[in-house]
Protein backbone atom coordinates (compact mmCIF):
# COMPACT_ATOMS: atom_id res chain seq x y z
CA UNK A 1 0.00 0.00 0.00
CA UNK A 2 1.49 3.38 -0.88
CA UNK A 3 1.05 6.55 1.16
CA UNK A 4 -1.61 7.96 -1.11
CA UNK A 5 -4.05 5.19 -0.33
CA UNK A 6 -3.65 5.36 3.45
CA UNK A 7 -4.01 7.64 6.43
CA UNK A 8 -7.52 9.03 5.93
CA UNK A 9 -9.60 9.59 9.03
CA UNK A 10 -12.37 7.73 7.20
CA UNK A 11 -10.86 4.27 6.73
CA UNK A 12 -13.39 3.38 4.04
CA UNK A 13 -11.81 6.15 1.95
CA UNK A 14 -8.45 4.33 2.22
CA UNK A 15 -10.13 1.11 1.06
CA UNK A 16 -11.81 2.80 -1.89
CA UNK A 17 -8.55 4.44 -2.98
CA UNK A 18 -6.70 1.16 -2.60
CA UNK A 19 -9.34 -0.65 -4.65
CA UNK A 20 -8.92 1.84 -7.50
CA UNK A 21 -5.14 1.74 -7.25
CA UNK A 22 -5.15 -2.04 -7.52
CA UNK A 23 -7.68 -1.91 -10.34
CA UNK A 24 -5.21 0.14 -12.40
CA UNK A 25 -2.52 -2.48 -11.78
CA UNK A 26 -4.96 -5.24 -12.71
CA UNK A 27 -5.92 -3.47 -15.95
CA UNK A 28 -2.24 -2.80 -16.62
CA UNK A 29 -1.36 -6.44 -16.10
CA UNK A 30 -4.12 -7.55 -18.46
CA UNK A 31 -3.03 -5.02 -21.10
CA UNK A 32 0.59 -6.25 -20.83
CA UNK A 33 -0.59 -9.83 -21.16
CA UNK A 34 -2.65 -8.93 -24.24
CA UNK A 35 0.43 -7.39 -25.84
CA UNK A 36 2.59 -10.47 -25.06
CA UNK A 37 -0.05 -12.86 -26.39
CA UNK A 38 -0.62 -10.80 -29.54
CA UNK A 39 3.10 -10.87 -30.34
CA UNK A 40 3.18 -14.59 -29.55
CA UNK A 41 0.41 -15.26 -32.09
CA UNK A 42 2.53 -13.51 -34.70
CA UNK A 43 5.62 -15.54 -33.82
CA UNK A 44 3.58 -18.76 -33.67
CA UNK A 45 1.78 -17.91 -36.91
CA UNK A 46 -1.42 -18.77 -35.05
CA UNK A 47 -4.57 -16.95 -36.27
CA UNK A 48 -6.77 -18.97 -33.90
CA UNK A 49 -4.88 -17.73 -30.86
CA UNK A 50 -5.02 -14.24 -32.39
CA UNK A 51 -8.83 -14.47 -32.40
CA UNK A 52 -8.59 -15.36 -28.71
CA UNK A 53 -6.61 -12.18 -28.04
CA UNK A 54 -9.23 -10.14 -29.89
CA UNK A 55 -12.14 -11.63 -27.94
CA UNK A 56 -10.24 -11.19 -24.65
CA UNK A 57 -10.10 -7.43 -25.25
CA UNK A 58 -13.68 -7.30 -23.99
CA UNK A 59 -12.42 -8.11 -20.46
CA UNK A 60 -10.24 -5.01 -20.63
CA UNK A 61 -13.19 -2.91 -21.81
CA UNK A 62 -15.30 -4.24 -18.93
CA UNK A 63 -12.62 -3.31 -16.38
CA UNK A 64 -12.40 0.15 -17.97
CA UNK A 65 -16.14 0.63 -17.39
CA UNK A 66 -15.83 -0.74 -13.83
CA UNK A 67 -13.01 1.71 -13.06
CA UNK A 68 -15.11 4.61 -14.44
CA UNK A 69 -17.98 3.71 -12.14
CA UNK A 70 -15.66 3.34 -9.14
CA UNK A 71 -13.98 6.70 -9.50
CA UNK A 72 -17.22 8.53 -10.27
CA UNK A 73 -18.63 7.06 -7.05
CA UNK A 74 -15.52 8.04 -5.15
CA UNK A 75 -15.75 11.63 -6.40
CA UNK A 76 -19.42 11.80 -5.41
CA UNK A 77 -18.80 10.38 -1.95
CA UNK A 78 -15.43 11.85 -0.97
CA UNK A 79 -14.80 14.95 -3.12
CA UNK A 80 -11.07 14.22 -3.10
CA UNK A 81 -8.60 17.05 -2.72
CA UNK A 82 -4.86 17.58 -3.25
CA UNK A 83 -2.93 14.30 -3.68
CA UNK A 84 -6.17 12.29 -3.48
CA UNK A 85 -7.54 14.39 -6.32
CA UNK A 86 -4.34 13.93 -8.31
CA UNK A 87 -4.45 10.17 -7.70
CA UNK A 88 -8.03 10.00 -8.99
CA UNK A 89 -7.18 12.07 -12.07
CA UNK A 90 -4.12 9.88 -12.65
CA UNK A 91 -6.15 6.70 -12.31
CA UNK A 92 -8.85 7.97 -14.64
CA UNK A 93 -6.36 8.90 -17.34
CA UNK A 94 -4.10 5.85 -16.87
CA UNK A 95 -7.07 3.49 -17.23
CA UNK A 96 -8.00 5.13 -20.56
CA UNK A 97 -4.45 4.73 -21.82
CA UNK A 98 -4.28 1.09 -20.70
CA UNK A 99 -7.58 0.34 -22.41
CA UNK A 100 -6.08 1.77 -25.59
CA UNK A 101 -2.99 -0.39 -25.12
CA UNK A 102 -5.45 -3.29 -25.30
CA UNK A 103 -6.88 -1.86 -28.54
CA UNK A 104 -3.38 -1.67 -30.04
CA UNK A 105 -2.66 -5.27 -28.97
CA UNK A 106 -5.84 -6.26 -30.76
CA UNK A 107 -4.53 -4.58 -33.92
CA UNK A 108 -1.39 -6.73 -33.72
CA UNK A 109 -3.53 -9.84 -33.31
CA UNK A 110 -5.43 -8.74 -36.41
CA UNK A 111 -2.09 -8.49 -38.19
CA UNK A 112 -1.49 -12.18 -37.41
CA UNK A 113 -4.86 -13.05 -38.92
CA UNK A 114 -4.21 -10.82 -41.93
CA UNK A 115 -0.84 -12.40 -42.64
CA UNK A 116 -1.35 -16.06 -41.79
CA UNK A 117 -5.03 -16.69 -42.33
CA UNK A 118 -5.46 -15.25 -45.78
CA UNK A 119 -2.14 -15.53 -47.45
CA UNK A 120 0.05 -18.33 -48.62
CA UNK A 121 3.17 -16.22 -48.81
CA UNK A 122 3.79 -14.66 -45.38
CA UNK A 123 6.59 -12.15 -45.03
CA UNK A 124 10.05 -13.39 -44.22
CA UNK A 125 11.42 -13.30 -40.66
CA UNK A 126 13.55 -10.27 -41.34
CA UNK A 127 10.49 -8.17 -42.10
CA UNK A 128 8.89 -9.15 -38.79
CA UNK A 129 12.05 -8.83 -36.71
CA UNK A 130 11.50 -5.17 -35.92
CA UNK A 131 8.04 -5.96 -34.55
CA UNK A 132 9.60 -8.25 -31.94
CA UNK A 133 12.30 -5.75 -31.06
CA UNK A 134 9.83 -2.91 -30.64
CA UNK A 135 7.36 -5.10 -28.73
CA UNK A 136 10.05 -5.96 -26.17
CA UNK A 137 10.95 -2.29 -25.90
CA UNK A 138 7.40 -1.03 -25.33
CA UNK A 139 6.70 -3.98 -23.01
CA UNK A 140 9.52 -2.73 -20.80
CA UNK A 141 8.22 0.84 -20.96
CA UNK A 142 4.78 -0.33 -19.90
CA UNK A 143 6.22 -2.37 -17.03
CA UNK A 144 8.34 0.52 -15.73
CA UNK A 145 5.46 3.01 -15.98
CA UNK A 146 3.17 0.71 -13.95
CA UNK A 147 5.88 0.17 -11.34
CA UNK A 148 6.42 3.94 -11.17
CA UNK A 149 2.68 4.34 -10.57
CA UNK A 150 2.59 1.65 -7.89
CA UNK A 151 5.69 2.82 -6.06
CA UNK A 152 5.27 6.57 -6.72
CA UNK A 153 8.74 6.52 -8.22
CA UNK A 154 9.53 9.73 -10.12
CA UNK A 155 12.95 8.59 -11.44
CA UNK A 156 11.34 5.49 -12.99
CA UNK A 157 8.62 7.64 -14.56
CA UNK A 158 11.34 9.90 -15.99
CA UNK A 159 13.09 6.79 -17.38
CA UNK A 160 9.96 5.94 -19.37
CA UNK A 161 9.82 9.45 -20.83
CA UNK A 162 13.49 9.15 -21.81
CA UNK A 163 12.85 5.71 -23.36
CA UNK A 164 10.06 7.17 -25.49
CA UNK A 165 12.62 9.27 -27.36
CA UNK A 166 14.64 6.09 -28.07
CA UNK A 167 11.47 4.35 -29.17
CA UNK A 168 10.73 7.09 -31.69
CA UNK A 169 14.21 6.62 -33.10
CA UNK A 170 13.72 2.85 -33.18
CA UNK A 171 10.40 3.29 -35.01
CA UNK A 172 11.94 5.53 -37.65
CA UNK A 173 14.82 3.07 -38.14
CA UNK A 174 12.36 0.19 -38.56
CA UNK A 175 10.45 2.16 -41.20
CA UNK A 176 13.71 2.87 -43.05
CA UNK A 177 14.63 -0.83 -42.99
CA UNK A 178 11.21 -1.80 -44.32
CA UNK A 179 11.58 0.70 -47.14
CA UNK A 180 14.91 -0.91 -48.00
CA UNK A 181 13.27 -4.35 -48.12
CA UNK A 182 10.63 -3.09 -50.54
CA UNK A 183 13.25 -1.49 -52.76
CA UNK A 184 15.26 -4.71 -52.78
CA UNK A 185 12.33 -7.07 -53.26
CA UNK A 186 9.07 -5.56 -54.52
CA UNK A 187 7.21 -8.84 -53.88
CA UNK A 188 7.24 -8.07 -50.13
CA UNK A 189 5.18 -4.90 -50.64
CA UNK A 190 1.93 -6.74 -50.01
CA UNK A 191 2.66 -7.09 -46.32
CA UNK A 192 4.45 -3.83 -45.83
CA UNK A 193 1.33 -1.85 -45.06
CA UNK A 194 0.25 -4.48 -42.47
CA UNK A 195 3.68 -4.53 -40.86
CA UNK A 196 3.85 -0.72 -40.78
CA UNK A 197 0.45 -0.68 -39.06
CA UNK A 198 1.80 -3.24 -36.54
CA UNK A 199 4.85 -1.07 -35.86
CA UNK A 200 2.61 1.96 -35.57
CA UNK A 201 0.47 0.10 -32.98
CA UNK A 202 3.60 -0.65 -30.94
CA UNK A 203 4.79 2.91 -31.21
CA UNK A 204 1.38 4.01 -29.88
CA UNK A 205 1.71 1.60 -26.93
CA UNK A 206 5.01 3.29 -26.09
CA UNK A 207 3.16 6.62 -26.26
CA UNK A 208 0.57 5.35 -23.79
CA UNK A 209 3.33 4.17 -21.42
CA UNK A 210 4.87 7.64 -21.68
CA UNK A 211 1.48 9.22 -20.93
CA UNK A 212 1.14 7.06 -17.81
CA UNK A 213 4.63 8.08 -16.70
CA UNK A 214 3.61 11.73 -17.18
CA UNK A 215 0.49 11.22 -15.02
CA UNK A 216 2.69 9.63 -12.34
CA UNK A 217 4.92 12.70 -12.32
CA UNK A 218 1.80 14.88 -12.03
CA UNK A 219 0.62 12.67 -9.17
CA UNK A 220 3.93 12.95 -7.32
CA UNK A 221 4.82 16.58 -7.99
CA UNK A 222 1.58 18.31 -8.97
CA UNK A 223 3.25 19.56 -12.18
CA UNK A 224 1.67 18.87 -15.54
CA UNK A 225 4.50 17.62 -17.76
CA UNK A 226 2.48 16.96 -20.90
CA UNK A 227 3.61 18.60 -24.12
CA UNK A 228 6.94 19.56 -22.59
CA UNK A 229 10.39 18.63 -23.77
CA UNK A 230 12.40 16.03 -21.85
CA UNK A 231 14.85 18.75 -20.82
CA UNK A 232 12.09 20.91 -19.38
CA UNK A 233 10.57 17.96 -17.54
CA UNK A 234 13.93 16.98 -16.08
CA UNK A 235 14.47 20.60 -15.03
CA UNK A 236 11.10 20.61 -13.30
CA UNK A 237 11.45 17.26 -11.55
CA UNK A 238 15.09 16.86 -10.67
CA UNK B 1 -8.05 17.14 19.39
CA UNK B 2 -5.60 14.61 20.82
CA UNK B 3 -4.36 14.00 17.28
CA UNK B 4 -3.85 17.72 16.82
CA UNK B 5 -1.89 18.06 20.04
CA UNK B 6 0.25 15.10 19.06
CA UNK B 7 0.91 16.66 15.67
CA UNK B 8 1.79 19.99 17.24
CA UNK B 9 4.43 18.39 19.43
CA UNK B 10 6.18 17.04 16.36
CA UNK B 11 6.08 20.30 14.39
CA UNK B 12 9.17 22.45 14.63
CA UNK B 13 9.30 26.22 14.33
CA UNK B 14 10.41 25.93 10.70
CA UNK B 15 7.30 23.86 9.91
CA UNK B 16 5.11 26.59 11.36
CA UNK B 17 6.57 29.31 9.15
CA UNK B 18 3.98 30.42 6.62
CA UNK B 19 4.40 28.85 3.19
CA UNK B 20 3.26 30.83 0.15
CA UNK B 21 2.98 34.50 -0.70
CA UNK B 22 1.26 36.45 2.07
CA UNK B 23 1.34 39.83 0.34
CA UNK B 24 -0.67 41.24 -2.56
CA UNK B 25 -0.27 44.43 -4.52
CA UNK B 26 -2.21 47.40 -3.20
CA UNK B 27 -3.91 45.50 -0.35
CA UNK B 28 -7.13 46.63 1.31
CA UNK B 29 -5.98 45.27 4.70
CA UNK B 30 -2.38 44.72 5.70
CA UNK B 31 -1.76 42.48 8.75
CA UNK B 32 1.75 42.22 10.12
CA UNK B 33 2.94 39.90 12.90
CA UNK B 34 -0.48 39.74 14.54
CA UNK B 35 -0.64 37.92 17.87
CA UNK B 36 -3.86 37.43 19.81
CA UNK B 37 -3.94 36.39 23.47
CA UNK B 38 -6.86 35.31 25.59
CA UNK B 39 -5.37 36.04 29.00
CA UNK B 40 -2.09 34.11 29.04
CA UNK B 41 -3.09 31.80 26.21
CA UNK B 42 -1.85 32.70 22.77
CA UNK B 43 -4.55 32.05 20.17
CA UNK B 44 -2.86 33.59 17.11
CA UNK B 45 0.85 33.41 16.60
CA UNK B 46 2.42 36.17 14.52
CA UNK B 47 0.22 36.12 11.44
CA UNK B 48 1.26 38.24 8.47
CA UNK B 49 -1.25 38.45 5.64
CA UNK B 50 -2.68 40.93 3.13
CA UNK B 51 -6.33 41.06 2.15
CA UNK B 52 -6.64 42.18 -1.47
CA UNK B 53 -9.23 44.37 -3.10
CA UNK B 54 -12.14 42.65 -4.84
CA UNK B 55 -11.09 39.23 -3.72
CA UNK B 56 -12.67 36.47 -1.71
CA UNK B 57 -10.10 34.94 0.61
CA UNK B 58 -11.07 31.80 2.50
CA UNK B 59 -9.77 30.89 5.94
CA UNK B 60 -9.79 27.17 6.57
CA UNK B 61 -8.48 24.93 9.33
CA UNK B 62 -9.61 22.60 12.09
CA UNK B 63 -11.69 23.81 15.03
CA UNK B 64 -9.65 25.89 17.43
CA UNK B 65 -7.02 26.84 14.83
CA UNK B 66 -7.68 30.56 15.23
CA UNK B 67 -9.31 31.37 11.92
CA UNK B 68 -12.39 32.99 13.49
CA UNK B 69 -10.25 34.77 16.07
CA UNK B 70 -8.13 36.22 13.27
CA UNK B 71 -11.25 37.22 11.30
CA UNK B 72 -12.61 39.07 14.33
CA UNK B 73 -9.37 41.02 14.68
CA UNK B 74 -10.08 42.67 11.35
CA UNK B 75 -12.90 44.81 12.70
CA UNK B 76 -11.95 44.67 16.38
CA UNK B 77 -14.78 42.38 17.35
CA UNK B 78 -12.36 40.81 19.83
CA UNK B 79 -12.40 44.07 21.82
CA UNK B 80 -15.66 42.86 23.33
CA UNK B 81 -13.98 39.78 24.84
CA UNK B 82 -12.55 40.22 28.35
CA UNK B 83 -8.82 39.46 28.54
CA UNK B 84 -8.34 39.47 24.78
CA UNK B 85 -5.21 41.30 23.67
CA UNK B 86 -4.07 41.92 20.08
CA UNK B 87 -0.52 42.91 19.14
CA UNK B 88 1.04 43.59 15.75
CA UNK B 89 -0.25 45.86 12.99
CA UNK B 90 -3.54 45.74 11.14
CA UNK B 91 -3.90 48.55 8.62
CA UNK B 92 -7.07 49.27 6.66
CA UNK B 93 -6.17 51.39 3.63
CA UNK B 94 -3.01 52.38 5.51
CA UNK B 95 -4.87 53.37 8.70
CA UNK B 96 -3.98 51.46 11.90
CA UNK B 97 -7.30 50.05 13.08
CA UNK B 98 -5.93 49.53 16.60
CA UNK B 99 -5.00 53.20 16.92
CA UNK B 100 -6.37 54.26 20.33
CA UNK B 101 -7.89 57.39 18.78
CA UNK B 102 -9.87 55.40 16.24
CA UNK B 103 -13.62 55.12 16.74
CA UNK B 104 -14.65 51.48 16.25
CA UNK B 105 -18.22 52.36 15.19
CA UNK B 106 -17.29 53.71 11.73
CA UNK B 107 -14.62 50.96 11.52
CA UNK B 108 -17.33 48.30 11.83
CA UNK B 109 -19.29 50.05 9.09
CA UNK B 110 -16.20 49.90 6.88
CA UNK B 111 -15.52 46.30 7.83
CA UNK B 112 -18.88 44.58 8.22
CA UNK B 113 -19.42 41.09 9.54
CA UNK B 114 -21.93 38.33 8.84
CA UNK B 115 -22.19 35.55 11.41
CA UNK B 116 -22.81 31.83 11.27
CA UNK B 117 -26.39 32.08 12.45
CA UNK B 118 -28.59 34.69 10.77
CA UNK B 119 -29.32 37.34 13.39
CA UNK B 120 -31.85 39.84 12.04
CA UNK B 121 -33.06 42.49 14.49
CA UNK B 122 -36.57 41.89 15.82
CA UNK B 123 -37.79 44.61 13.50
CA UNK B 124 -39.31 44.84 10.04
CA UNK B 125 -37.33 43.86 6.95
CA UNK B 126 -37.12 47.56 6.03
CA UNK B 127 -35.89 48.60 9.47
CA UNK B 128 -33.26 45.87 9.54
CA UNK B 129 -31.61 47.42 6.51
CA UNK B 130 -32.39 51.05 7.35
CA UNK B 131 -30.99 50.85 10.88
CA UNK B 132 -27.32 51.15 9.95
CA UNK B 133 -27.56 54.05 7.51
CA UNK B 134 -29.78 55.87 9.99
CA UNK B 135 -27.46 55.58 13.02
CA UNK B 136 -24.42 56.39 10.90
CA UNK B 137 -26.23 59.42 9.44
CA UNK B 138 -25.64 58.27 5.90
CA UNK B 139 -28.97 59.58 4.58
CA UNK B 140 -30.83 62.80 5.21
CA UNK B 141 -34.27 62.17 3.74
CA UNK B 142 -36.75 59.32 3.79
CA UNK B 143 -36.51 58.91 0.02
CA UNK B 144 -32.72 58.59 0.25
CA UNK B 145 -33.14 55.95 2.94
CA UNK B 146 -35.71 54.12 0.78
CA UNK B 147 -33.21 54.13 -2.03
CA UNK B 148 -30.40 52.70 0.15
CA UNK B 149 -32.73 49.98 1.49
CA UNK B 150 -33.86 48.99 -2.02
CA UNK B 151 -30.33 49.03 -3.44
CA UNK B 152 -28.94 46.99 -0.53
CA UNK B 153 -31.71 44.41 -0.81
CA UNK B 154 -31.11 44.26 -4.56
CA UNK B 155 -27.38 43.73 -4.10
CA UNK B 156 -28.17 41.01 -1.57
CA UNK B 157 -30.44 39.32 -4.13
CA UNK B 158 -33.46 39.64 -1.83
CA UNK B 159 -35.43 42.60 -3.22
CA UNK B 160 -37.74 40.62 -5.52
CA UNK B 161 -38.64 38.25 -2.70
CA UNK B 162 -39.43 40.90 -0.08
CA UNK B 163 -40.39 44.12 -1.90
CA UNK B 164 -44.09 43.57 -1.22
CA UNK B 165 -43.66 42.84 2.48
CA UNK B 166 -41.02 45.26 3.70
CA UNK B 167 -42.98 45.98 6.86
CA UNK B 168 -43.14 42.36 7.95
CA UNK B 169 -40.69 41.11 10.59
CA UNK B 170 -37.24 40.06 9.36
CA UNK B 171 -37.39 37.09 11.68
CA UNK B 172 -40.32 35.72 9.66
CA UNK B 173 -38.12 35.05 6.63
CA UNK B 174 -36.56 31.64 5.87
CA UNK B 175 -33.02 30.96 7.16
CA UNK B 176 -31.42 31.67 3.79
CA UNK B 177 -33.46 34.86 3.33
CA UNK B 178 -32.53 35.99 6.86
CA UNK B 179 -28.85 35.51 6.07
CA UNK B 180 -29.21 37.53 2.86
CA UNK B 181 -31.06 40.18 4.91
CA UNK B 182 -28.06 40.31 7.24
CA UNK B 183 -25.80 40.72 4.21
CA UNK B 184 -28.08 43.54 2.95
CA UNK B 185 -27.83 45.14 6.40
CA UNK B 186 -24.05 44.98 6.17
CA UNK B 187 -23.98 46.39 2.63
CA UNK B 188 -26.33 49.27 3.55
CA UNK B 189 -23.61 51.13 5.47
CA UNK B 190 -21.20 51.07 2.51
CA UNK B 191 -18.46 48.77 3.75
CA UNK B 192 -15.13 48.15 2.03
CA UNK B 193 -14.62 44.72 3.54
CA UNK B 194 -17.15 42.05 4.50
CA UNK B 195 -16.14 39.40 7.01
CA UNK B 196 -18.14 36.18 6.97
CA UNK B 197 -17.87 33.64 9.76
CA UNK B 198 -19.25 30.35 8.37
CA UNK B 199 -22.17 32.21 6.77
CA UNK B 200 -23.80 29.11 5.28
CA UNK B 201 -23.34 26.55 8.01
CA UNK B 202 -26.92 26.96 9.24
CA UNK B 203 -28.42 26.92 5.74
CA UNK B 204 -29.80 24.19 3.49
CA UNK B 205 -28.07 23.50 0.14
CA UNK B 206 -30.36 25.73 -1.94
CA UNK B 207 -30.06 28.66 0.46
CA UNK B 208 -26.30 28.01 0.56
CA UNK B 209 -26.13 28.15 -3.24
CA UNK B 210 -27.99 31.49 -3.25
CA UNK B 211 -25.67 32.99 -0.64
CA UNK B 212 -22.62 31.65 -2.50
CA UNK B 213 -23.86 33.17 -5.77
CA UNK B 214 -24.34 36.44 -3.91
CA UNK B 215 -20.81 36.35 -2.42
CA UNK B 216 -19.44 35.83 -5.91
CA UNK B 217 -21.31 38.91 -7.16
CA UNK B 218 -20.34 41.03 -4.15
CA UNK B 219 -16.66 40.45 -4.87
CA UNK B 220 -16.99 43.04 -7.66
CA UNK B 221 -17.46 45.77 -5.04
CA UNK B 222 -15.94 44.47 -1.80
CA UNK B 223 -13.09 42.50 -0.27
CA UNK B 224 -14.55 39.41 1.36
CA UNK B 225 -12.93 37.28 4.03
CA UNK B 226 -14.80 34.06 4.68
CA UNK B 227 -14.21 31.47 7.38
CA UNK B 228 -15.59 28.11 6.35
CA UNK B 229 -15.39 24.49 7.38
CA UNK B 230 -16.47 23.42 3.91
CA UNK B 231 -13.47 22.97 1.70
CA UNK B 232 -15.71 22.66 -1.33
CA UNK B 233 -17.17 26.06 -0.44
CA UNK B 234 -13.70 27.54 -0.11
CA UNK B 235 -12.78 26.02 -3.48
CA UNK B 236 -15.95 27.31 -5.14
CA UNK B 237 -15.89 30.84 -3.76
CA UNK B 238 -12.40 32.07 -3.08
CA UNK B 239 -9.49 33.20 -5.20
CA UNK B 240 -7.01 32.71 -2.35
CA UNK B 241 -7.07 30.34 0.59
CA UNK B 242 -5.28 30.55 3.93
CA UNK B 243 -4.80 27.47 6.10
CA UNK B 244 -4.51 27.92 9.89
CA UNK B 245 -3.28 25.32 12.36
CA UNK B 246 -3.20 25.85 16.13
CA UNK B 247 -2.84 29.62 15.83
CA UNK B 248 -0.27 29.58 13.03
CA UNK B 249 -0.90 30.63 9.46
CA UNK B 250 0.60 27.58 7.79
CA UNK B 251 0.01 28.21 4.10
CA UNK B 252 -1.48 30.84 1.81
CA UNK B 253 -1.92 30.42 -1.90
CA UNK B 254 -4.16 30.60 -4.91
CA UNK B 255 -7.16 28.42 -4.16
CA UNK B 256 -6.56 26.14 -7.16
CA UNK B 257 -3.01 25.47 -5.99
CA UNK B 258 -4.01 24.87 -2.37
CA UNK B 259 -6.63 22.28 -3.32
CA UNK B 260 -4.65 20.48 -6.02
CA UNK B 261 -1.08 20.79 -4.85
CA UNK B 262 -0.63 22.23 -1.37
CA UNK B 263 2.98 22.81 -0.42
CA UNK B 264 2.81 22.19 3.32
CA UNK B 265 2.24 18.71 4.74
CA UNK B 266 -0.22 20.01 7.35
CA UNK B 267 -2.35 21.65 4.67
CA UNK B 268 -2.31 18.46 2.63
CA UNK B 269 -3.20 16.30 5.64
CA UNK B 270 -6.08 18.57 6.56
CA UNK B 271 -7.68 18.98 3.15
CA UNK B 272 -7.37 15.30 2.33
CA UNK B 273 -9.05 14.33 5.58
CA UNK B 274 -6.03 12.74 7.19
CA UNK B 275 -6.58 14.46 10.53
CA UNK B 276 -9.01 16.85 12.18
Contacts between the chains, C-beta under 8 A, distances in Angstrom:
chain1	res1	chain2	res2	distance
A	7	B	269	7.7
A	7	B	274	4.6
A	8	B	272	7.0
A	8	B	273	5.2
A	8	B	274	5.8
A	9	B	273	5.3
A	9	B	274	6.5
A	9	B	275	6.6
A	9	B	276	7.2
A	10	B	273	6.2
A	13	B	273	6.7
A	78	B	273	7.8
A	79	B	231	7.7
A	79	B	232	5.8
A	80	B	272	7.3
A	81	B	231	6.1
A	81	B	235	7.8
A	81	B	259	5.2
A	81	B	260	7.8
A	81	B	271	4.4
A	81	B	272	5.6
A	82	B	259	6.4
A	82	B	260	6.5
A	82	B	261	6.8
A	82	B	262	5.3
A	82	B	267	7.8
A	82	B	268	5.1
A	82	B	271	5.3
A	82	B	272	5.1
A	83	B	268	6.3
A	83	B	272	6.3
A	84	B	272	4.9
A	85	B	259	7.2
A	85	B	260	6.0
A	86	B	260	6.7
A	86	B	261	7.3
A	221	B	261	7.9
A	222	B	260	6.4
A	222	B	261	3.0
